[in-house]
Amino acid sequence: MRQRVFLNLNGKIEDVNKPLLTVANRSFRYGDGLFESFRAFGQKIPFFKQHFNRLLSGMSVLRMHVPDFFSETFVKKEILHLLRINKFYGSAAVRITIFRNDGGKYLPETNAISYLIETIPLKDTAYTLNKNGLQIGVFHDFPKPIIPHTAFKTVNAQIYIAAALYAQTAKWDDAILLNSKGKILEATSSNIFFVRNNYLFTPGLKMGIVKGIMRQKVIEIAIENNFIVHDNISLEEKDIGSFDEIFFTNSIKGIQWVSKYKNFRFFKKKAALLTEKLNQTL
């Protein structure tokens, strides 16, 4: 018999298959929401403080009201409780979605919010570098604007959906997105790093990237291990083939290395080293 799975909607534990939201939901109608996704290892959530702070910053940018009870301690307790209810004692992906409550059209009737917590079990008990490198390309059709909202994971994800569909059609594993100035930004669900010798390069926050928590952690680990890090690099498509390695980072998968872009091939030595060092912080 298949195990029942539960979610948390505003503090109430509900079956994931139970209809809970109406067509008036603002995240459905207007993309009026944001989310955080991260990894839990048992009852431990690495880098949770950073994820929670980014969530609050995003809510501020979207002019959402933060309830008095909605503290870091409260949210973490809710997540750990849900993991126990679902009996996800190993590794799990966690997503918390915040959306403005029903009412209004483009102008909301309220800035009060609801929260939804979901958990999904994962097999690996640590961050694992992908065995086969990713094959990637560049997505040109939908440049990402440089605005404050782009630093956060909003539920309006049309750019990333378009890029992922393009990558699928092109038979790539992922796609690199560009900003409105034609500069390299990120992948469809990850920040991006380039490696040359002992130098690490990644696009800067002011270029329109998501303010990745794993991105910042990898930067810190790299500096601790004597890499020279340039975290505000401006790169164009023509620069991609000049690097020894390329890898993507996010809080669910950790580090994922790239093996191929067009006719260029890349290595994974530094990506493997940083994955090892990352797991030592868990």
Order of alpha helices (4+ residues) and beta strands (2+ residues): beta-beta-alpha-beta-alpha-alpha-beta-beta-beta-alpha-beta-beta-beta-beta-alpha-beta-beta-beta-beta-alpha
